[in-house]
Amino acid sequence: MPILARRALLLGLAPALAAPRLARAQDTARIRFVLNFAYDGSTVPFLYAESRGYFRELGIETQIDASAGSGDAITRVASGAYQMGIGDMATLVEFASRHPDPAPKAVFVVLNRSPSAVISLRAANIQRPTDLHGKTVAGGAADAPSRMFPAFMQINGVDAERVTRRQVTPQLRDSMLLTRQVDAVTGFDSTVWFNLKGRGMAFDDVRILYFADHGLDAYANAILASPALLRDRPDVVARFVRAAARGWREAIANPREAVQV
């Protein structure tokens, strides 16, 4: 699948978008929304929706903050510090298996194919998962690709004892790949590739092993809501999703304008 050729799923859950609930008086609601990572191109649709006033039109004041990764975002929503967020579905399932009561609920799937991948430079000659044997792989602590990497290795016959893993900050990860301090990194294609491209790397010199092509074909990011918000203000969840979906549709239709926000 060509890089970034994923579809955005712009169909929310029917109960969350039920028209009768939207008919209630739209009093102003304040929503703290946490992203699944730092501000980058993949977060533009939310920022675009905010800058265009789509949330305000539906009676929502938003505060959109970055995070260290999906695990971090999910934890913040579960703690009550944020009412809504976006995070990886597989990471959410992992969290819910350990903490079912406070676990956020996915109300809107944004990506129907995960951009999680093992990314390396051609010189490392990593063409299949088992080529990771004897290699050093860097990743973060809370982002979805790093948390799913053990499952990726297990289902592809990669002996984890033969792979050296280094936990690094997102700021260091891609620089370490570029300077050959590590053989590969785990991350979203949309983050790692553009970081490499910005540093002069040609796409032909990069290898991307998508988790989705190697046994982990799962939904990726979804908009999340806290159980309390869904219980007490389902209308606010519906309004937020409507505004966010509009932001996604229009950002896809007008990418040059969207990236200026």
N, C-alpha and C positions, 0 to 999 in steps of 0.2 A: 504493500500500500504506500503510495507517495506520501512524503512527509506532510503533515498537517492536512491531509485529504480526508479528515474525519467529518462526519456530519454532526451538526448540533441538533439534539433532539428537542424540538420546541413543542412537546406535548406534555403537559403536567398531569398529575394524577387528577382524575375527574372529581373526586370529592373535594379536593383542595381548591378547585376552580369553579365550584358550583355557583351558578348565577344568583340564586336566592340569597346566598350569604353576602354577595357583593352589593346587594341592594340596601344593606344596612347603612346608616349614616356613617360617612367616612371621617370620623374624628381623627385628628392627627396622632399618629403613633410613631414613637421613636424606636428605631431598630439599630442595634449595633451588629454589624455584619463582618465576619472575619473571612478573609481569603484563604485559599489552600497553600499559599506560598507568598513570596515577595511580589511587589507590583511588577508585572511584565505584560507582554502582549496578550496572554491568555486571560488576564483580568480586565482588559479594556472594555468588554461589553458592559460590565457592572459600572465602571467609572463613566462610561459613555451615557448609560441610562441616568446616572446621577447628574451629570453635567447638563443633560438635555431636559432635566426636570421631570422625568417620567415617574419617579417615586413621589415627588411632591404633588404631582397631578392626582395621585391616588391617596393622598393624605398620609404620606410616610416621610419622615425625616430620617436620613441614613447617615451612619458613620461607618465607613469602610476601612478596615485595618488589615495590614499584612500579617503573615504568620511565618513560622518556621517550617510548615509542611502540613499535610492533611492530618497527621496524628495530633499536632498541636491545635489545629483549627477545631477538630472534633472534641478535644478535651475542653477547649474554651467554651464551646456551646453547651457541653454537658455540665460544666461547672456553674452555668448561669451568668457568667461574665458577658456572654454574647447571646442574643436571642436566635440569631441565624448565622449561617456560614455556608461555605462550599468545601466539600472534601471528597476524597476518593471512596467509592462504595466498598471496595474490599477492605480498606482500612476501617471503615465504619462497622462492617460485619465483625472484624476482629475485636474492636472496642466493645460492641454490643454483646459479644459472647462472654466478656468478662464483667461488664457493667451494664446489664440490660435496662435497669430502671432509669438512669439519667441519660442513656444513649440518645443522641439526636435522631430524628426521623428524616429519611430522604423524601422530599416532596416534589422534586423536579430533576430528572436526569438530563444533564447538559451534554455529556460525551458518551456515545454508545460504543466507543472503542477506546481502550486505554492508550494514552501516549507514552506509557511507561516502557523503558527500554534500557538495554545495556549498550552503551555507546563507546566506541573505541576509534583509534586512528588506524588507517589501513596497515601501517607498518607493524602493528601488533599482531596481525594475521588472526583475528578472532572472527571466524566465519560461522561458527555454530557454538551452542552453549558449552559443549565439552572442551572447546578451545580455551576456556577460562582456567583450566587446570594449570597450575604453576604461575598464574597471573595475579596481579594486585588490582583490586577494584575499590574505588572510592565512592562514598555516598553519604548522605546526611543521616540524621538520627530520627527525624519525624516525618520525612516525606514519604509518599506512597511507594515509589519505586524501591526505595531502600528497605522498607518494611516487607514488601512482597518478594524481594530478591531470594530469600531462603526457599520460598515455595517454588520460584522459578528454577533454582538449582535442583531441588528435589525431583520435580517432575521431568526434568531433562537429563537426569543421570549424572549431574555434576557433583562430585565429591567435595562437600564444603570444606573438608580438612585440607584440600589441595588448592584452595583459593584464599588468598590473603585479602582481608577486608580492612579498609581504613575509613574511619568515621571522621568527616571533615565538615566545615561550614559550607553553605552553598556558595559563598564568595570565593572559596579556595578550590572547590571541586573541579571546575572546568579549567582553571588555570593549571592545576596539577596534571590534567590530561594533556593539555597543550604542550607543557614543558616536559612531558614523558616521565613525570614522577610516579605516575600510576599507568597501568595498561588500559584501564577502562573505567567508566563511571556508570552509575545508575541514575536515571533522571527522566524527565519528560523530554521528548524530542524537541518540543517547542521552546524549551529553556536552553538545553545544552547546545543544540545545533546553532541557534542564533548567537549564543555566547562565543562559540568557535568561529562562526562566520564573521562576527564583529572584530575578531582578532586576525583575520586574513586567511582562515582555513577554507580550502575548497571542498565542496560537498563530496566530490569523487574521492577525497582522501579520508572520508569518515565512514565508518561502518555502524549500522544501527540494527540491533537484534530486538525486535519488538516482543514484549511479553505476549501480546495477543497472537503472534505467529508461532508461539512455542508453548501452547497449552494453557495460557492464562487469558483467554478471550472473555473479558468481563466488562461490565459497565465501568466507567471511570468516575469523573467528577459529577456530583449532584448537589443541588441546593439543599441545605439541611435546616431543620427547625427544631427548637427545643420542645420536649413534651409539654412543658408548661404553656408555651405560646400556642401550640396546637390545641391544647385543651381550652385555654381561656380566650384566645383571640384568633380563631381559624380564619376570620375575615381578613386580618392583617397579613397572614401567611399568603392568602390568595392574592391580595393586592400586590404584595412584594413580588410574587412569582410573575404576575402579569407584567409588571414594570420591567423586571429583569429579562423576561422573554422578549419584550419589545426591544430592549437594549441589544440583546443578542442578534435578533433578526436584522436590525438596522445597522449594527456594526459589521455584520457579514455583507450586507448590501453596499455599505459605504466605508470600506476599510481605511482608505486614505484619510477620511475625515475623522474616523474613530480613533486612530492612533495619535491624533493631535491633542487628545484630552490629557 
